[in-house]
Amino acid sequence: MEKGEEIYNHEEIPDVRWEHIEATGAQPQSVSHHAGVLVPSLNMFVIYGGNLGLESSDSIHLLDLQSMAWSEINSANQKTNNCQKPGPRDDHSMVLSSDGDEQTEILVFGGFLEG
């Protein structure tokens, strides 16, 4: 394959348009190497962890896609949200797991624990 050669057919890609959306609430700080997953049953997008330079983050932020409001799960509200943080990490992956009922889990794989 030549440099710059396209590997897809333009006719196969639907029209996609980027749009800036304003969100309210406790927005996540700027990090790199974080992971995110869509949770359709809750109409939420979840962002976890990331790299803060020399440290890894353990922050969990939820974006409610209906209200476009951010919230953060912290130590004080982990039990209320039935959430246990796996600890600071970056360069990890996350997937959504469901048992077919209303139980949904987010599984975190790999990553670095110390930035």
C-alpha distance (Angstrom), angle and dihedral (degrees) to the residues before:
residue distance angle dihedral
M1 . . .
E2 3.81 . .
K3 3.80 120.9 .
G4 3.81 108.9 -89.7
E5 3.80 92.7 15.1
E6 3.78 111.7 144.8
I7 3.77 116.8 -121.5
Y8 3.79 96.9 -163.6
N9 3.75 138.3 56.0
H10 3.81 113.2 -111.2
E11 3.80 89.6 -140.3
E12 3.81 90.3 62.6
I13 3.81 94.7 58.3
P14 3.81 115.1 82.0
D15 3.79 119.5 -134.9
V16 3.78 105.6 -82.6
R17 3.76 121.9 -171.6
W18 3.79 126.2 -170.1
E19 3.77 115.9 -138.9
H20 3.81 130.1 -174.7
I21 3.80 109.4 -125.1
E22 3.78 123.5 -165.0
A23 3.80 114.4 -133.8
T24 3.79 129.3 -172.3
G25 3.79 133.0 -151.7
A26 3.81 135.0 43.7
Q27 3.79 99.8 -12.6
P28 3.80 117.5 -162.4
Q29 3.79 117.8 -102.8
S30 3.77 119.0 -112.0
V31 3.80 110.1 -79.9
S32 3.78 136.3 154.3
H33 3.80 130.7 -142.2
H34 3.82 93.1 32.9
A35 3.81 127.0 139.9
G36 3.77 133.6 -131.7
V37 3.78 137.0 -169.3
L38 3.79 134.7 -172.0
V39 3.81 116.1 -127.0
P40 3.82 103.2 -163.0
S41 3.83 95.4 -177.6
L42 3.82 89.5 60.8
N43 3.81 95.5 33.8
M44 3.81 88.0 -126.1
F45 3.77 140.1 126.5
V46 3.82 115.4 -145.1
I47 3.81 125.0 -154.9
Y48 3.80 119.9 -169.5
G49 3.79 135.0 -176.0
G50 3.76 127.9 -27.3
N51 3.76 141.2 166.4
L52 3.80 120.6 -64.9
G53 3.80 95.8 -175.7
L54 3.81 106.2 -87.6
E55 3.81 94.7 7.4
S56 3.78 137.6 59.5
S57 3.80 120.2 -127.9
D58 3.80 127.2 -130.8
S59 3.79 95.3 -167.6
I60 3.80 119.4 136.2
H61 3.79 116.4 -160.8
L62 3.78 126.5 -176.1
L63 3.79 124.2 -157.3
D64 3.80 112.8 -158.5
L65 3.80 101.7 -145.2
Q66 3.81 93.1 -157.7
S67 3.81 98.0 54.0
M68 3.83 95.8 22.1
A69 3.82 88.8 -132.2
W70 3.80 124.5 144.0
S71 3.80 123.1 -142.2
E72 3.79 131.6 177.3
I73 3.78 128.2 -136.6
N74 3.78 106.6 -141.4
S75 3.80 135.4 171.1
A76 3.79 91.9 -83.8
N77 3.82 96.0 55.8
Q78 3.83 102.8 32.3
K79 3.81 93.8 102.9
T80 3.82 92.5 45.1
N81 3.81 89.2 54.9
N82 3.85 92.9 42.1
C83 3.80 88.5 -120.7
Q84 3.77 132.2 138.2
K85 3.79 116.4 -168.0
P86 3.80 113.7 -133.7
G87 3.80 91.3 -146.5
P88 3.81 134.4 -99.0
R89 3.81 114.9 -37.0
D90 3.79 144.2 146.1
D91 3.81 136.8 -164.7
H92 3.81 89.5 38.8
S93 3.80 132.9 133.9
M94 3.80 130.3 -128.8
V95 3.79 131.9 -161.3
L96 3.76 133.8 -179.2
S97 3.80 117.7 -116.9
S98 3.78 124.9 -169.7
D99 3.79 131.9 178.8
G100 3.80 91.4 -148.9
D101 3.79 94.2 -99.7
E102 3.76 125.5 76.5
Q103 3.82 93.8 -69.1
T104 3.79 109.9 108.1
E105 3.78 126.5 176.3
I106 3.77 132.5 -173.5
L107 3.78 111.6 -142.6
V108 3.81 119.5 -153.7
F109 3.81 119.3 -154.1
G110 3.78 130.2 -165.4
G111 3.75 125.5 -40.8
F112 3.77 135.0 137.1
L113 3.78 120.7 -68.2
E114 3.79 100.3 -158.0
G115 3.81 106.6 41.7
